[in-house]
Amino acid sequence: MPGLRLSEVVLRTTRYDRLCDFYSLLLDQPRTVEMTPPPSDHPDEPSRISFFDFYFDPPYTERIAIFECQDIGPGPTSKGLHHFQLRTPTIEALVDLYSTLKDAGHLPTDAANHGPGTSFYYRDPDANLIELSSLNFSSREELRTFMSSDQFKNNPNGFPLDPERLVAGQRSGRELREMIWER
């Protein structure tokens, strides 16, 4: 897909502060946003999250995120890559990519409006988690304001979306930028 760019690399760790301190030193910046989501028993859901933003040119962003996750055993399951995000230039491009992947037999495992972005999650043939995303805001200020809000910090997962509803809306001429906020 033209215009698709790497947007986010999310690392999982059981040594949260140590990893955050390393990336703060490496990137020569403090944590851009830090939050503690509601507790979850699922081992893949983080107990703490930090973002380090280092590029913003709408619709593209680049960041490293650190997820503190439960220790689920030795090896790559407890630390390392959690997932990576690829950003489309528009929500329309994201919905078009969904249709292309669906036609080839690939369906998302999840779809959500997280607030900062709308995302469809896929597993590649090796089971790596890929987040395909479209930015929901056109300015850095709007994005930072939303990411600093209690609404986002208390629910970074946002709310689920039905990709088929978006496809149908797009075909009927509805504005996808409005549809992504409808629950």
N, C-alpha and C positions, 0 to 999 in steps of 0.2 A: 504494500500500500504506500503510495507516495505521501510524504509528510509525516510518517510514523517515526518517532524519536524516543530514545531511552530517556525516561523521566525520573525514575526512582529505583533505588536498590534498597531493599529492606533486609536487614540482618537480624537474626534471632540470637539471643545470648542468655546465659545464666550469670554473666559477669557484667551487668548493665553499667554501673558507674565507671568501671575500668574502660569499657569499650567507648562509652560516651566521652570520657576524658581524652582518650586517644584521638577520636575524630575531631574533637574541639581543638586539640593541639594541631593536628594535621591540616585542618581547614582554616585555622587561625580565626575562629569565631566561637561564640557561645552557642548553646543549643537554641535554635530558633523558636521552637515550641516544645513544651514538655507536658505530658499529661498522664493521669492514672485512670484508665477506663474502669468501668464497673467490674467486679470480680467475676471470673468464669472458671468452670471446672475443665473446660476444653484445653488441652495442652498447647494448642496452636494460638490461643488467644493471649495477647500480651497483658502483663500486669502493670507495666510502665512502657511509655513510648516517648522517644525524642526524635525530632526532625532537625536536620541541618540543611538549610536551603542555601544553594550557592549560585543559582542561575534563575532568572525570571525574565522571559520575553514572551508575553502571551501569544499563542496559547500554550507555550512550552515552559516547563519548569524542570529543574534538576535538583534532586535532593538525595540525601542518605538518611534512612530512618533506622533507628535501633529499637527493636522489640525485646523487652525482657519477658522470656517465656519459661515455662516450667522445664526442669531438667527431666528429660524423658529417656535418658540413657547415654552411654558413651558414643562418640562418633558424630557424624554430621546431623543427627536428628535433634540434638540439643543446641547446637550453635552452627552458624554459617548462614547460607542464603535461606531466607524465609520465602521471599518472592521478588520478582522485579516487575517494574511497570513500564509499559510503552504507551506514549501519549499520541493520540490522534490530533489533527489540527482543529477539528470541530466535532460537535456531538453528531452531526449528520454523517461524518466520516466514520465515527464509531459504530453507528447503527448499520451503515453500509458494510463495514468489516464483519459485523455480527452475521449479516445475511450471507456474505461470501463464505465464512467459516461454516455456517449452518449448512449451506448447500454442499459443502465437502464432508459433512458428517460430524463436525465438531461443534458441540454445544457448550455454553458456559456452565460452570459449576455453581456460579452465583452471579448476581447482578445487583448493584446498589448505587444509590446517590449518597455518597459519603459527606456531601456538603462541598468541600473543595473541588471534588471531581465526581464524575459519573463513571462507574467502572464495571466491566464484565471480566470475570475470572475464568481462566482456562487451565487445564493440565496439558502439558505437551506430552509426546509419546513416552518420555522418560519420567513422567509424573511431576516435573517441575511446575510450580505455580506461576502463572503469568497474569498480570493485571493489565488489561487494555483499558485506557482511561481517556476521558475528555475533561478539560478544565471547565469548571462552572463559573468562573469569575474572569473578568477582563483586565483587572488591575491588581497590582501587588497589595495595595491598601485594602481593597475588598477581601482579598484572600486572607491576609494577615488578621484582619478584624474578625472574620468568621472563624479562623483557626484558633484565635485567642478567646472565643466565646465559650461560656459554660455549656451551651447547647452542643458544640462540637466536642469539647473535652469530656462531657458526660456520655456522649454517644458517638465515638469516632467511626463506628460502623454505619451510621446513617440509617437509611431505610431501604428495603428491597424494591427492586424495579422488575417489571416484566418486559423483557426485550421485544416480545411479540407485540405488546401494546404500543411500544415506540415505533416499530416497523409500520404497524397499521396507521398510526398517527401521521407518520412521515408520508405515507402513500396518499393519505386524505388531505395533505396540505397543512396539517397542524404544525404549530411552532414547537419544535423539540425542546428548545431552551425553557419553555413554560411547562411542558409535559413532565420533564425530569423532576419537578418539584411537587407534582401531584402524587398523593399517596393512595 
